[in-house]
Amino acid sequence: MNPVKEDPEGESGSSTLSLSLTGVDPIKILGSNDSFVKYLERNLDVKIVVRNDRVWFSGERKDCRVAKAVLAGLLRRVRKGDEIDEVDIEQEMRSQIKSGEWLKESVATPKLVIRPRSDGQLKYLRAIDTYDIVICIGPAGTGKTYLAVAKAVESLIDRKITRIILTRPAVEAGESLGFLPGGYQEKVDPYLRPLYDALYDMMPYERVLRLMDKNTIEVAPLAYMRGRSLNDAFVILDEAQNTTSMQMKMFLTRMGWNTKLVINGDITQIDLAPGIVSGLIEARRLLKGIKGISFIELTEADVVRHPLVTRIIKAYERKDRK
Protein backbone atom coordinates (compact mmCIF):
# COMPACT_ATOMS: atom_id res chain seq x y z
CA MET A 1 0.00 0.00 0.00
CA ASN A 2 1.36 3.42 -0.94
CA PRO A 3 2.38 5.64 2.00
CA VAL A 4 0.75 8.73 0.50
CA LYS A 5 -2.01 9.51 -1.95
CA GLU A 6 -1.00 11.16 -5.18
CA ASP A 7 -2.43 14.65 -5.44
CA PRO A 8 -1.37 16.40 -8.66
CA GLU A 9 -3.33 19.56 -7.88
CA GLY A 10 -2.70 19.89 -4.17
CA GLU A 11 -3.75 22.79 -1.95
CA SER A 12 -2.05 26.12 -1.29
CA GLY A 13 0.46 25.40 -4.02
CA SER A 14 1.53 22.03 -2.57
CA SER A 15 1.46 18.69 -4.31
CA THR A 16 2.39 15.02 -4.09
CA LEU A 17 3.44 13.14 -7.22
CA SER A 18 5.04 9.77 -7.89
CA LEU A 19 7.12 7.99 -10.51
CA SER A 20 7.38 4.24 -11.04
CA LEU A 21 10.86 2.70 -11.39
CA THR A 22 9.54 -0.76 -12.28
CA GLY A 23 12.01 -2.78 -14.32
CA VAL A 24 15.14 -0.66 -13.72
CA ASP A 25 17.89 -0.56 -11.11
CA PRO A 26 16.91 2.35 -8.80
CA ILE A 27 20.56 3.32 -8.26
CA LYS A 28 20.85 4.20 -11.96
CA ILE A 29 18.02 6.75 -11.56
CA LEU A 30 18.67 7.97 -8.02
CA GLY A 31 22.46 8.10 -8.21
CA SER A 32 25.10 6.55 -5.98
CA ASN A 33 24.14 7.23 -2.35
CA ASP A 34 21.04 9.02 -3.71
CA SER A 35 23.25 11.79 -5.13
CA PHE A 36 20.69 12.73 -7.84
CA VAL A 37 17.92 12.89 -5.23
CA LYS A 38 20.05 15.16 -3.04
CA TYR A 39 20.76 17.39 -6.05
CA LEU A 40 17.03 17.87 -6.67
CA GLU A 41 16.21 18.43 -3.00
CA ARG A 42 19.03 20.97 -2.71
CA ASN A 43 17.78 22.98 -5.68
CA LEU A 44 14.01 22.58 -5.46
CA ASP A 45 11.42 22.99 -2.72
CA VAL A 46 10.69 19.29 -2.73
CA LYS A 47 11.06 16.23 -0.51
CA ILE A 48 11.77 12.92 -2.27
CA VAL A 49 11.02 9.54 -0.70
CA VAL A 50 11.68 6.14 -2.29
CA ARG A 51 9.33 3.25 -1.43
CA ASN A 52 10.07 -0.06 -3.15
CA ASP A 53 9.98 0.67 -6.89
CA ARG A 54 8.26 4.06 -6.66
CA VAL A 55 9.59 7.59 -6.04
CA TRP A 56 7.33 10.07 -4.22
CA PHE A 57 7.70 13.85 -4.58
CA SER A 58 6.08 16.23 -2.10
CA GLY A 59 6.36 20.00 -1.76
CA GLU A 60 5.66 22.99 -3.98
CA ARG A 61 3.54 21.88 -6.94
CA LYS A 62 5.77 23.28 -9.69
CA ASP A 63 8.92 22.00 -8.02
CA CYS A 64 7.42 18.50 -7.72
CA ARG A 65 6.56 18.51 -11.41
CA VAL A 66 10.09 19.54 -12.35
CA ALA A 67 11.72 16.96 -10.05
CA LYS A 68 9.52 14.24 -11.51
CA ALA A 69 10.25 15.40 -15.06
CA VAL A 70 14.01 15.35 -14.42
CA LEU A 71 13.99 11.80 -13.04
CA ALA A 72 11.59 10.71 -15.78
CA GLY A 73 14.10 12.00 -18.33
CA LEU A 74 16.86 9.98 -16.67
CA LEU A 75 14.55 6.96 -16.63
CA ARG A 76 14.03 7.21 -20.40
CA ARG A 77 17.79 7.30 -20.94
CA VAL A 78 18.38 4.27 -18.71
CA ARG A 79 15.73 2.27 -20.54
CA LYS A 80 17.56 3.04 -23.79
CA GLY A 81 20.70 1.56 -22.26
CA ASP A 82 22.50 4.83 -21.48
CA GLU A 83 24.86 5.16 -18.52
CA ILE A 84 23.84 8.11 -16.31
CA ASP A 85 26.18 10.45 -14.46
CA GLU A 86 26.16 13.92 -12.85
CA VAL A 87 26.36 15.66 -16.22
CA ASP A 88 23.09 14.02 -17.31
CA ILE A 89 21.09 15.34 -14.38
CA GLU A 90 22.54 18.81 -15.02
CA GLN A 91 21.38 18.58 -18.63
CA GLU A 92 17.89 17.42 -17.60
CA MET A 93 17.62 20.30 -15.14
CA ARG A 94 18.76 22.84 -17.74
CA SER A 95 16.21 21.40 -20.16
CA GLN A 96 13.48 22.02 -17.61
CA ILE A 97 14.72 25.55 -17.00
CA LYS A 98 14.53 26.33 -20.71
CA SER A 99 11.08 24.81 -21.17
CA GLY A 100 9.41 25.54 -17.84
CA GLU A 101 7.84 28.93 -17.09
CA TRP A 102 8.56 28.68 -13.39
CA LEU A 103 12.33 28.45 -13.83
CA LYS A 104 13.02 30.52 -16.90
CA GLU A 105 14.86 33.17 -14.88
CA SER A 106 16.98 30.63 -13.00
CA VAL A 107 20.62 29.78 -13.60
CA ALA A 108 21.64 26.11 -13.74
CA THR A 109 25.14 25.19 -12.61
CA PRO A 110 26.54 21.70 -11.97
CA LYS A 111 25.95 21.89 -8.20
CA LEU A 112 23.23 24.50 -7.78
CA VAL A 113 20.22 26.04 -9.48
CA ILE A 114 20.37 29.71 -8.59
CA ARG A 115 17.30 31.92 -8.64
CA PRO A 116 17.02 35.70 -8.27
CA ARG A 117 15.80 36.69 -4.81
CA SER A 118 14.86 40.31 -5.50
CA ASP A 119 13.58 42.47 -8.35
CA GLY A 120 17.03 44.02 -8.68
CA GLN A 121 18.68 40.62 -9.04
CA LEU A 122 16.11 39.64 -11.66
CA LYS A 123 16.92 42.79 -13.68
CA TYR A 124 20.63 42.00 -13.33
CA LEU A 125 20.25 38.47 -14.73
CA ARG A 126 18.08 39.69 -17.59
CA ALA A 127 20.60 42.41 -18.43
CA ILE A 128 23.42 39.84 -18.59
CA ASP A 129 21.32 37.80 -21.03
CA THR A 130 20.58 40.83 -23.19
CA TYR A 131 23.63 43.13 -23.23
CA ASP A 132 27.28 42.65 -24.18
CA ILE A 133 28.49 44.86 -21.33
CA VAL A 134 26.73 45.03 -17.95
CA ILE A 135 27.91 47.36 -15.19
CA CYS A 136 26.34 46.59 -11.81
CA ILE A 137 26.76 48.90 -8.81
CA GLY A 138 25.48 48.00 -5.37
CA PRO A 139 26.36 47.33 -1.74
CA ALA A 140 27.83 44.17 -0.25
CA GLY A 141 25.59 41.12 -0.16
CA THR A 142 23.46 41.93 -3.21
CA GLY A 143 24.80 38.99 -5.24
CA LYS A 144 26.75 41.01 -7.81
CA THR A 145 29.67 38.59 -8.02
CA TYR A 146 27.78 35.39 -7.27
CA LEU A 147 25.13 35.85 -9.97
CA ALA A 148 27.71 36.92 -12.55
CA VAL A 149 29.82 33.81 -11.88
CA ALA A 150 26.68 31.66 -12.11
CA LYS A 151 25.85 33.09 -15.55
CA ALA A 152 29.46 32.55 -16.64
CA VAL A 153 29.38 28.89 -15.57
CA GLU A 154 26.02 28.37 -17.29
CA SER A 155 27.34 29.96 -20.50
CA LEU A 156 30.39 27.69 -20.45
CA ILE A 157 28.31 24.54 -19.89
CA ASP A 158 25.92 25.56 -22.69
CA ARG A 159 28.96 26.22 -24.95
CA LYS A 160 27.98 29.81 -25.63
CA ILE A 161 31.58 30.74 -24.83
CA THR A 162 34.81 28.77 -24.58
CA ARG A 163 36.36 30.28 -21.45
CA ILE A 164 35.67 32.21 -18.27
CA ILE A 165 37.97 34.97 -17.04
CA LEU A 166 37.50 36.34 -13.52
CA THR A 167 39.57 39.31 -12.44
CA ARG A 168 39.96 41.87 -9.65
CA PRO A 169 42.27 44.81 -9.04
CA ALA A 170 44.78 43.87 -6.32
CA VAL A 171 44.31 46.96 -4.17
CA GLU A 172 45.54 47.05 -0.61
CA ALA A 173 42.36 47.52 1.45
CA GLY A 174 43.99 48.97 4.54
CA GLU A 175 46.63 46.22 4.50
CA SER A 176 50.06 45.92 2.92
CA LEU A 177 50.70 43.34 0.23
CA GLY A 178 54.44 43.57 0.84
CA PHE A 179 54.20 42.07 4.30
CA LEU A 180 52.19 39.04 3.20
CA PRO A 181 54.19 35.79 2.88
CA GLY A 182 55.03 34.08 -0.42
CA GLY A 183 55.48 35.18 -4.01
CA TYR A 184 53.30 37.57 -5.99
CA GLN A 185 50.59 35.01 -6.84
CA GLU A 186 50.35 33.96 -3.20
CA LYS A 187 50.09 37.59 -2.16
CA VAL A 188 47.19 38.37 -4.52
CA ASP A 189 45.29 35.08 -4.07
CA PRO A 190 43.45 36.38 -0.96
CA TYR A 191 42.01 39.18 -3.12
CA LEU A 192 40.75 36.62 -5.62
CA ARG A 193 39.37 34.21 -3.00
CA PRO A 194 35.68 35.29 -3.33
CA LEU A 195 35.84 34.35 -7.02
CA TYR A 196 37.26 30.91 -6.22
CA ASP A 197 34.59 30.44 -3.53
CA ALA A 198 31.79 31.18 -5.98
CA LEU A 199 33.22 28.70 -8.50
CA TYR A 200 33.51 25.95 -5.87
CA ASP A 201 29.90 26.57 -4.83
CA MET A 202 28.72 25.92 -8.37
CA MET A 203 31.07 23.23 -9.71
CA PRO A 204 32.81 20.21 -8.18
CA TYR A 205 36.26 21.10 -6.87
CA GLU A 206 38.09 18.66 -9.15
CA ARG A 207 36.22 19.93 -12.20
CA VAL A 208 37.22 23.52 -11.43
CA LEU A 209 40.87 22.48 -11.09
CA ARG A 210 40.78 20.63 -14.43
CA LEU A 211 39.26 23.62 -16.21
CA MET A 212 41.81 25.96 -14.63
CA ASP A 213 44.66 23.66 -15.67
CA LYS A 214 43.42 23.94 -19.27
CA ASN A 215 42.95 27.74 -18.92
CA THR A 216 39.27 27.29 -19.67
CA ILE A 217 38.73 29.12 -16.38
CA GLU A 218 41.21 31.84 -15.47
CA VAL A 219 41.28 33.77 -12.19
CA ALA A 220 43.84 36.55 -12.26
CA PRO A 221 44.59 40.09 -11.07
CA LEU A 222 43.49 42.89 -13.39
CA ALA A 223 47.10 43.70 -14.30
CA TYR A 224 47.25 40.38 -16.20
CA MET A 225 44.62 41.65 -18.66
CA ARG A 226 46.85 44.32 -20.21
CA GLY A 227 47.67 43.80 -23.88
CA ARG A 228 45.22 40.95 -24.38
CA SER A 229 42.26 40.59 -26.76
CA LEU A 230 39.52 38.42 -25.26
CA ASN A 231 37.35 36.46 -27.71
CA ASP A 232 34.65 33.84 -27.03
CA ALA A 233 34.81 34.62 -23.33
CA PHE A 234 32.69 35.58 -20.34
CA VAL A 235 34.79 38.11 -18.43
CA ILE A 236 33.93 39.41 -14.96
CA LEU A 237 35.66 42.39 -13.38
CA ASP A 238 34.93 42.31 -9.65
CA GLU A 239 35.53 45.10 -7.10
CA ALA A 240 35.65 47.55 -10.00
CA GLN A 241 35.34 50.54 -7.66
CA ASN A 242 39.06 50.04 -7.00
CA THR A 243 40.13 50.47 -10.62
CA THR A 244 41.72 53.67 -11.80
CA SER A 245 40.48 55.49 -14.89
CA MET A 246 43.26 53.98 -17.02
CA GLN A 247 42.64 50.45 -15.69
CA MET A 248 38.94 50.66 -16.49
CA LYS A 249 39.63 51.91 -20.02
CA MET A 250 42.21 49.14 -20.47
CA PHE A 251 39.74 46.49 -19.33
CA LEU A 252 36.83 47.71 -21.46
CA THR A 253 38.98 47.76 -24.58
CA ARG A 254 40.00 44.08 -24.10
CA MET A 255 36.60 43.07 -25.45
CA GLY A 256 36.66 40.81 -28.51
CA TRP A 257 34.14 38.90 -30.61
CA ASN A 258 31.46 36.86 -28.85
CA THR A 259 32.58 38.24 -25.49
CA LYS A 260 30.46 39.38 -22.58
CA LEU A 261 31.84 41.77 -19.96
CA VAL A 262 30.27 42.03 -16.52
CA ILE A 263 31.66 44.74 -14.27
CA ASN A 264 30.54 45.12 -10.69
CA GLY A 265 31.48 47.08 -7.62
CA ASP A 266 30.42 48.98 -4.53
CA ILE A 267 31.18 52.70 -4.78
CA THR A 268 30.79 53.09 -1.01
CA GLN A 269 33.90 50.92 -0.44
CA ILE A 270 36.65 52.54 -2.48
CA ASP A 271 40.18 51.69 -1.30
CA LEU A 272 42.08 53.88 -3.76
CA ALA A 273 44.49 56.51 -2.47
CA PRO A 274 42.95 59.96 -1.84
CA GLY A 275 42.64 62.02 -5.00
CA ILE A 276 42.49 59.05 -7.39
CA VAL A 277 39.22 58.87 -9.31
CA SER A 278 37.46 55.49 -9.30
CA GLY A 279 37.28 54.03 -12.78
CA LEU A 280 33.83 52.64 -11.96
CA ILE A 281 32.41 56.05 -11.04
CA GLU A 282 33.94 57.60 -14.14
CA ALA A 283 32.59 54.81 -16.35
CA ARG A 284 29.08 55.37 -15.01
CA ARG A 285 29.36 59.05 -15.98
CA LEU A 286 30.99 58.54 -19.39
CA LEU A 287 29.21 55.43 -20.68
CA LYS A 288 25.65 55.99 -19.52
CA GLY A 289 23.35 55.95 -22.51
CA ILE A 290 25.70 54.07 -24.88
CA LYS A 291 23.74 51.43 -26.77
CA GLY A 292 24.77 47.89 -25.84
CA ILE A 293 25.79 48.78 -22.28
CA SER A 294 23.41 48.22 -19.36
CA PHE A 295 23.77 49.83 -15.92
CA ILE A 296 22.13 48.04 -12.99
CA GLU A 297 21.88 49.77 -9.61
CA LEU A 298 21.25 47.45 -6.66
CA THR A 299 20.31 48.70 -3.19
CA GLU A 300 20.00 47.39 0.35
CA ALA A 301 16.61 45.99 -0.73
CA ASP A 302 18.56 43.46 -2.82
CA VAL A 303 20.81 42.26 0.01
CA VAL A 304 20.41 38.49 0.44
CA ARG A 305 22.85 37.89 3.28
CA HIS A 306 22.01 37.87 6.99
CA PRO A 307 19.38 40.55 7.85
CA LEU A 308 21.99 42.31 9.99
CA VAL A 309 23.98 43.09 6.81
CA THR A 310 21.11 45.26 5.56
CA ARG A 311 20.95 47.12 8.88
CA ILE A 312 24.73 47.66 8.87
CA ILE A 313 24.61 49.05 5.31
CA LYS A 314 21.83 51.46 6.27
CA ALA A 315 23.73 52.61 9.35
CA TYR A 316 26.82 53.47 7.29
CA GLU A 317 24.67 55.22 4.67
CA ARG A 318 23.21 57.43 7.41
CA LYS A 319 26.75 58.25 8.56
CA ASP A 320 27.81 59.15 4.99
CA ARG A 321 24.80 61.43 4.54
CA LYS A 322 25.72 63.30 7.72
C-alpha angles and dihedrals in degrees: 000000000000115000093224138025117246111245112179094179101040127174130276090008095306127124146174120215135168140204127203118229094187113154099015136088105259092215090065090058101034098040131233108314087001090292093155091050091051090050091055094044091049093053103033135050091247140113117214123202126180118212116179106303097345133084118211123204121196130174136059109015097233093044091051091052092051094046090050092047091051094051091042088056090052089047091056090052093049092050088054089055098256122149111234126216140161092283091060095056089048089053093048091050092049089049090055091048091054095046102033122082093210095060104032092112094048127103119226118210128169094262105023143030105217122203130189112257099195140031089253092054090049090053089048094054092046091050091053089053093049109035134057092218123034122182113193122189122186147119128281117290098029094113097249095142098030096053093044092052090048091054090047092052091047091050091051093049091048089049094237087132134016101223145021122221119192119186143171135181109253097229121164104243097202091313133091120244091200094067095051115102125250136027128316096280091050090049094053098039093086088060090053095044096100089058092051090047092054091050093050090050091057105034134036111268095240092049091053091051092050092050091047091050088056091045089240085125117035126185112186144145116270092251088070090065095067115116095009131121112211117209130173090009143127105219124190123192108196127193088020092166085079095059121103122230092261093047092052092049090048092051096046092051092055088077115123137174119315090006129139121202121200116186122185139171149142112248091197090066105054114158098183120123115270113279096025113118116230111244089217094056091046092048091053089054097043102038102039109122097020110136113247095030121098125197117204120190115199123191139191086280087071096052109123100179126093111322089244089066090064091050091048091051091051092049092054091045089055089051091050092050090053 
